Amino acid sequence: MSSQKPAALVIGAGIAGIQAALDIADAGFPVYLVEREPSVGGRMSQLDKTFPTLDCSSCILTPKMVDVGQHPLIELMTYSEVVTVEGEEGSFRVTVRKKPRYVDVDKCTGCGLCAEACRMHGRVIDVFNRGLGKRAAVYVPFPQAVPLVYTVDPDACLYLTRGVCGKTFKCKDACPADAIDFEQKEQFVEVEVAAIIVATGFDLIDPRTKPEFGYGVYPSVLTGLEFERLSSASGPTAGKVLLNGKEPKDVVFIHCVGSRDPHTGVPYCSRICCMYAAKHAHLVRDKLPDARITVFYMDVRAFGKGYEEFYDRVKHERVMYRRGEPSEIYRRGDRLVVRAEDTLLRRTVEVEADLVVLATAVVPRADGAAVADLLGLARSPDGFFQEAHPKFRPVESNRPGVFLAGCCQGPKDIPDTVAQAKAAAASAMGVLQRAMEGERGSLEVQEA
């Protein structure tokens, strides 16, 4: 990427990072977009539908992914990580580590023959599908991946872990473009940028912190994100809600798993759980018209535009909302039983279920402390990155020239994430413009 204009660095290529990068590049400034995963898309790429409009998540996200991959002013650095950041606003020096894919990105056509031939085909846990499916050691995360280039998983490949893969490399032999390259090494690239946008996203709390719900013990207890993959057409069941090959007849959703709970260290509301649980209930009703659906909740917080109307719609789709926090889930025969106190009826109830879906809390990423140290950022008591001022400077960090976008600053839905990304991009463009004017002024002085 060659340009005389100052550049921006965007860390994280979920919907926040993608939107920020596109806004800056469309304004004429070069952008380095760094993503640690093999493809852009982030959490949104794992979703089936979006609330409250029930639009297809991929239909919204994929065009933006393609745009960011083809934009002439965006240098996409996937499967890469920022390792050092030095300097100050207007003049940052950043080192990016590009991990080896063991696949030549210029040769790979995305045909998938290498994955089909891999000796580990169907034996590696598919992290993108939240462990509900298996893949090969050479893979793309999902069919719409950008870039559509295969990556060899260094922790699953027999050759990279054991030094042997039979008498021949089946993946290498199967590739018609000769793109498999086990001689690749990591590379370090230094870039100079005037502004940085942090859009590193979020994690979901491990439901094992609430052992009473039996997650990891009962296979029929899933997280909301696992249910997203189960109901997605690109998921392991091609969009059919199936457990052990059978459709569940009784489905229970549980709100606030980890959220608003001092015992888990998450005292705040995660904002999106009430609505995505309502969306999941609707999807079950759509896919399983005869299923009995129960939602246990503490409070329903439908704060966004159209959210209350969507919640009312779901309630009228034969979805039973029961106010009460479940105390335990246990097995009775071949079914699960959810025990809870119904606070409106003022009595204990037990609901049998074939499938239980947990609406888990949004928490800071596990590497949040490392990223904060790398960039010199402050964190709020809840562990998210701290904005300079919650009302007047909500996208600025404590370090001048570094801006925050999306859920790395706190839980939020997709519309709020996109809005904050656009605000961060606008703030960064102010720095880029000042840097460009400063360079122009310096050149004019030198010429004089």
C-alpha positions in Angstrom: 0.0 0.0 0.0 1.6 3.3 -1.1 0.3 6.6 -0.2 1.6 10.0 0.9 -1.2 10.4 3.4 -0.8 9.4 7.1 -2.3 6.0 7.8 -4.4 4.5 10.5 -4.2 1.1 12.3 -7.3 -0.8 13.2 -6.8 -3.7 15.6 -9.5 -6.3 15.3 -11.7 -7.1 12.2 -15.1 -7.8 13.6 -18.0 -5.6 12.5 -16.5 -2.7 14.5 -13.1 -2.9 13.0 -14.5 -3.5 9.5 -16.8 -0.4 9.7 -14.1 1.8 11.1 -11.6 0.7 8.4 -14.0 1.3 5.6 -15.0 4.7 6.8 -11.4 5.8 7.1 -10.4 4.3 3.7 -13.4 5.8 2.0 -12.3 9.2 3.2 -9.0 8.7 1.3 -6.7 7.6 4.2 -4.7 4.3 4.1 -5.6 1.7 6.7 -3.8 -1.3 8.2 -6.4 -3.7 9.4 -4.9 -6.4 11.7 -6.9 -9.5 12.7 -5.5 -12.4 14.7 -7.8 -15.0 13.2 -7.4 -16.3 9.6 -10.5 -14.4 8.4 -12.3 -11.1 9.2 -15.8 -11.1 10.5 -15.5 -11.6 14.3 -18.4 -12.7 16.4 -21.0 -11.5 14.0 -19.9 -14.1 11.4 -21.0 -16.8 13.8 -24.6 -15.5 14.1 -27.6 -16.8 12.2 -30.1 -13.9 12.4 -29.9 -10.4 13.9 -32.6 -8.9 16.2 -35.1 -7.3 16.0 -35.5 -7.4 12.2 -34.3 -11.1 11.8 -32.1 -10.1 8.9 -29.6 -12.8 7.9 -26.3 -11.9 9.6 -24.2 -13.1 6.7 -26.3 -11.1 4.3 -25.3 -7.9 6.2 -21.7 -8.8 7.0 -20.4 -10.6 4.0 -20.6 -7.6 1.6 -18.7 -5.5 4.1 -16.1 -8.3 4.5 -15.7 -8.3 0.7 -15.4 -4.5 0.5 -12.7 -4.5 3.2 -10.8 -7.2 1.4 -10.9 -5.5 -1.9 -10.5 -1.8 -0.9 -7.3 -0.4 -2.5 -6.5 1.7 0.6 -6.9 -1.1 3.1 -4.0 -3.5 3.8 -5.6 -6.6 5.3 -3.3 -8.4 7.7 -5.1 -11.5 8.9 -3.6 -14.2 11.1 -1.5 -11.4 12.5 -1.0 -9.8 15.9 0.4 -6.4 17.0 3.4 -7.0 19.2 4.8 -3.5 19.9 3.5 0.0 19.8 5.8 3.0 20.3 5.5 6.8 19.7 2.7 9.2 20.2 -0.4 10.6 18.5 0.4 11.4 14.9 3.5 9.2 14.8 3.1 5.7 16.1 5.6 2.9 15.2 3.9 -0.5 15.3 5.3 -4.0 14.8 3.0 -6.6 13.5 3.7 -10.4 13.7 2.4 -12.3 10.7 1.9 -15.9 11.7 2.7 -18.6 9.1 -0.3 -20.1 7.4 1.8 -22.8 5.8 -0.3 -21.9 2.7 0.8 -19.5 0.0 -1.9 -16.8 -0.1 -1.0 -15.8 -3.6 -1.4 -19.4 -4.9 -4.3 -20.7 -2.9 -7.6 -20.7 -4.8 -9.8 -21.8 -1.9 -10.8 -25.0 -3.6 -10.7 -27.1 -0.4 -9.1 -30.2 -1.9 -6.3 -30.0 0.7 -8.9 -30.2 3.5 -10.6 -33.2 1.9 -7.3 -35.0 1.6 -6.0 -34.1 5.1 -5.4 -37.2 7.3 -7.1 -35.3 10.2 -10.2 -34.5 8.1 -13.3 -34.7 10.4 -11.1 -35.2 13.5 -10.3 -31.7 14.7 -12.7 -29.7 16.9 -14.2 -26.9 14.9 -13.8 -23.8 17.1 -15.8 -21.6 14.8 -18.7 -23.9 15.2 -18.2 -23.9 19.0 -17.2 -27.6 19.1 -20.4 -28.8 17.5 -18.6 -30.1 14.4 -15.3 -31.3 13.3 -12.9 -30.1 10.5 -9.5 -30.9 9.1 -6.1 -29.6 10.2 -6.1 -27.4 7.1 -9.2 -25.2 7.0 -11.1 -22.0 6.4 -13.2 -20.9 9.3 -16.5 -20.7 7.3 -17.5 -20.7 3.6 -17.7 -16.9 3.2 -14.3 -16.3 4.8 -12.3 -13.3 3.6 -9.7 -13.9 2.5 -10.8 -17.3 1.2 -7.4 -18.8 1.9 -6.8 -22.0 3.8 -4.7 -22.2 6.9 -2.9 -25.1 8.5 -3.7 -25.4 12.2 -0.2 -25.8 13.8 -1.7 -27.5 16.9 -3.6 -30.2 14.8 -1.4 -30.9 11.8 0.4 -34.2 12.3 3.5 -33.0 10.5 3.8 -29.8 12.5 3.1 -31.5 15.9 4.9 -34.8 15.4 7.2 -34.2 12.4 5.6 -37.0 10.4 2.4 -37.3 8.3 2.7 -40.7 6.7 4.9 -41.4 3.7 3.5 -38.4 1.8 1.8 -35.0 2.5 -1.7 -35.8 1.4 -2.7 -32.1 1.6 0.3 -31.0 -0.4 -0.2 -33.7 -3.0 -3.9 -32.8 -3.4 -3.3 -29.1 -4.0 -3.3 -28.4 -7.7 -1.9 -24.9 -7.2 1.1 -26.2 -5.1 0.1 -23.7 -2.3 1.0 -25.8 0.7 4.3 -24.5 2.1 5.6 -26.0 5.4 8.8 -23.9 5.1 7.0 -20.7 6.0 8.2 -18.8 9.0 6.7 -15.9 11.0 7.4 -12.5 9.7 7.6 -9.1 11.5 6.3 -6.0 9.7 6.8 -2.5 10.9 4.3 0.2 10.0 4.0 3.9 10.8 0.5 5.2 11.6 -0.9 8.4 13.0 -3.9 7.0 14.8 -5.0 3.6 16.2 -8.5 2.2 16.7 -8.9 -0.7 19.1 -11.8 -3.0 18.2 -10.7 -6.3 19.8 -14.2 -7.4 20.8 -15.4 -9.6 23.7 -15.6 -13.0 25.1 -18.5 -14.9 26.7 -18.3 -16.1 30.2 -17.6 -19.8 30.7 -20.9 -21.3 32.0 -18.9 -23.7 34.1 -18.7 -20.8 36.6 -22.4 -21.6 37.2 -22.0 -25.4 37.8 -25.7 -25.7 38.9 -26.6 -25.5 35.2 -24.7 -28.6 34.2 -22.9 -27.1 31.2 -20.1 -29.5 30.1 -21.9 -32.3 32.0 -25.1 -32.6 30.0 -24.7 -32.4 26.2 -28.2 -30.9 25.9 -27.1 -27.7 27.7 -25.8 -25.2 25.2 -24.7 -21.6 25.2 -26.4 -19.0 23.1 -23.5 -18.9 20.6 -23.6 -22.7 20.3 -27.3 -22.4 19.5 -26.5 -19.8 16.8 -24.3 -22.3 15.1 -26.8 -25.1 15.5 -29.5 -22.9 13.8 -27.3 -21.5 11.1 -27.5 -22.8 7.6 -23.7 -22.9 7.4 -23.5 -24.7 10.7 -22.8 -28.4 11.4 -26.5 -29.4 11.1 -27.2 -27.2 8.0 -29.6 -25.1 10.1 -31.7 -27.9 11.6 -32.1 -27.8 15.4 -31.1 -31.4 16.2 -29.5 -33.1 19.2 -28.3 -36.6 18.7 -30.2 -36.5 15.4 -33.5 -35.7 17.1 -35.6 -32.6 17.2 -36.2 -31.4 20.8 -39.8 -31.2 22.0 -39.2 -29.0 25.1 -36.8 -26.1 25.0 -35.8 -23.9 27.9 -33.9 -20.6 27.7 -32.3 -19.1 30.8 -31.4 -15.4 31.0 -28.6 -13.7 32.9 -26.2 -16.7 33.1 -23.3 -14.9 34.8 -24.6 -11.4 34.2 -25.7 -9.3 37.2 -24.1 -11.8 39.5 -21.5 -10.8 42.0 -20.5 -14.4 42.5 -19.2 -14.6 38.9 -17.5 -11.1 39.1 -20.0 -9.8 36.5 -22.2 -7.3 38.3 -23.3 -5.5 35.2 -26.1 -6.2 32.6 -24.7 -7.6 29.3 -27.4 -5.7 27.4 -27.8 -8.2 24.5 -28.9 -11.4 26.3 -32.6 -10.7 26.7 -33.0 -9.9 23.1 -30.9 -12.7 21.7 -32.8 -15.2 23.9 -36.0 -13.8 22.4 -34.5 -14.2 19.0 -33.6 -17.8 19.7 -37.1 -18.6 21.0 -38.5 -17.2 17.8 -36.1 -19.4 15.7 -37.1 -22.5 17.7 -40.8 -21.7 17.0 -40.0 -21.1 13.3 -38.1 -24.4 12.9 -40.0 -26.5 15.4 -43.6 -25.3 15.3 -44.9 -27.8 17.9 -42.1 -27.3 20.5 -42.9 -26.2 24.0 -40.7 -23.2 24.8 -40.1 -21.7 28.2 -37.9 -18.7 29.0 -36.8 -18.0 32.6 -35.8 -14.4 33.2 -35.1 -12.0 36.1 -36.0 -8.8 34.2 -36.5 -8.2 30.5 -34.5 -5.3 29.2 -35.6 -4.4 25.7 -33.8 -1.0 25.4 -33.2 -0.5 21.7 -35.3 0.7 18.7 -37.9 -2.0 17.9 -36.8 -4.2 20.8 -39.9 -4.0 22.9 -42.1 -4.7 19.9 -40.0 -7.7 19.1 -40.2 -9.0 22.6 -44.0 -8.6 22.5 -44.1 -10.5 19.2 -42.2 -13.4 20.6 -44.4 -13.6 23.7 -47.4 -14.0 21.4 -45.7 -16.9 19.5 -46.7 -19.4 22.3 -43.5 -18.7 24.2 -43.9 -19.0 28.0 -42.0 -16.3 30.0 -41.6 -17.2 33.6 -40.0 -14.8 36.0 -37.5 -16.6 38.2 -33.9 -17.6 38.3 -33.3 -21.4 38.0 -31.4 -22.9 40.9 -30.3 -26.2 39.2 -30.6 -28.5 36.2 -30.6 -32.2 36.8 -31.3 -35.4 34.8 -34.5 -37.4 35.2 -34.4 -40.4 33.0 -33.3 -39.3 29.6 -34.5 -35.8 30.0 -33.3 -32.7 31.9 -35.3 -30.9 34.6 -34.9 -27.2 35.2 -35.9 -26.3 38.8 -36.7 -22.6 39.5 -38.7 -20.4 41.7 -41.5 -18.6 39.8 -41.5 -15.3 41.7 -44.9 -14.3 40.3 -46.6 -17.5 41.3 -44.5 -17.6 44.5 -43.7 -21.3 44.2 -41.1 -23.7 43.0 -41.6 -25.1 39.5 -39.9 -27.8 37.5 -39.8 -27.8 33.7 -38.6 -30.8 31.7 -36.5 -30.1 28.7 -34.7 -31.8 25.8 -32.6 -28.7 25.2 -31.5 -25.9 27.5 -29.9 -22.7 26.1 -27.9 -20.4 28.4 -27.8 -16.7 27.7 -24.2 -16.1 28.9 -22.7 -12.9 30.0 -20.5 -10.6 27.8 -17.0 -10.3 29.4 -13.7 -8.7 28.4 -11.4 -10.7 26.2 -9.0 -13.0 28.0 -6.1 -11.1 26.5 -7.5 -7.7 27.6 -4.8 -7.1 30.2 -2.1 -7.9 27.6 -3.6 -5.5 25.0 -4.0 -2.8 27.7 -0.3 -3.1 28.6 0.7 -3.2 24.9 -1.1 0.1 24.1 -0.9 1.8 27.5 -4.7 1.8 28.0 -6.6 2.1 31.2 -9.3 -0.4 32.1 -12.5 0.2 34.0 -13.3 -1.9 37.1 -15.3 -4.4 35.0 -12.2 -5.1 32.9 -13.2 -3.4 29.6 -11.1 -0.6 28.2 -11.8 2.7 29.8 -13.0 5.6 27.7 -11.6 9.1 28.4 -15.1 10.4 29.5 -18.3 8.4 29.5 -20.4 11.2 28.0 -18.2 13.7 26.2 -15.4 11.5 25.0 -16.8 8.0 24.7 -14.6 6.7 21.9 -11.3 8.2 23.1 -8.9 6.3 25.4 -6.6 7.7 28.0 -3.8 7.6 25.4 -4.0 10.4 22.8 -4.4 9.1 19.3 -5.8 5.7 20.4 -9.6 5.2 20.0 -12.1 2.5 21.1 -14.8 0.9 19.1 -17.3 -1.9 19.9 -17.5 -4.3 22.8 -13.9 -3.9 23.9 -15.2 -0.7 25.6 -18.3 -2.4 27.0 -21.2 -4.7 26.1 -23.4 -3.4 23.2 -25.5 -4.6 20.4 -24.6 -4.4 16.7 -26.2 -1.0 15.9 -24.4 0.6 18.9 -21.2 -1.1 17.9 -21.4 0.2 14.3 -22.3 3.7 15.6 -19.3 3.7 17.9 -17.0 2.4 15.2 -18.1 5.3 12.9 -17.5 7.8 15.7 -14.1 6.3 16.4 -13.3 6.5 12.7 -14.4 10.2 12.6 -12.2 11.0 15.6 -9.2 9.1 14.1 -9.7 11.0 10.8 -9.3 14.3 12.7 -5.8 13.1 13.9 -5.0 11.9 10.3 -6.0 15.3 8.9 -3.9 17.2 11.4 -0.9 14.9 10.8 -1.3 15.5 7.0 -1.4 19.3 7.5 1.6 19.1 9.8 3.6 17.2 7.2 2.5 19.6 4.5 3.5 22.5 6.7 6.9 20.9 7.3 7.5 20.4 3.6 6.6 24.0 2.9 9.1 25.2 5.5 11.8 23.0 4.0 11.1 24.3 0.5 11.1 27.9 1.7 
